[in-house]
Amino acid sequence: MKVELVTSLKRQATKILADLHESKEPILITEHGKPSAYLIDVQDYEYMQNRLAILEGIARGERSLSEGRTLTHNEARGKMSKWLK
């Protein structure tokens, strides 16, 4: 992973962004020698957000199963009937 100082980002933002778009490799931005932020490509960020939403949905489903909050197929179909027409 590439690491850049925040001062470099301020001075060379256009070049750093061009490199980011070309390499698609996240860049760790540091301030005073400590990690401060990650700079990532927009498409990669949106992809990660989509995957996170899917994983959260799976986790909710697993939690429902473990808590016994489930429906039979017919019960679910009845509740969803207005959307399934």
Secondary structure, 3 states (H helix, E strand, C coil): CEEEEHHHHHHCHHHHHHHHHHHCCCEEEEECCEEEEEECCHHHHHHHHHHHHHHHHHHHHHHHHHCCCCCCHHHHHHHHHHHHC
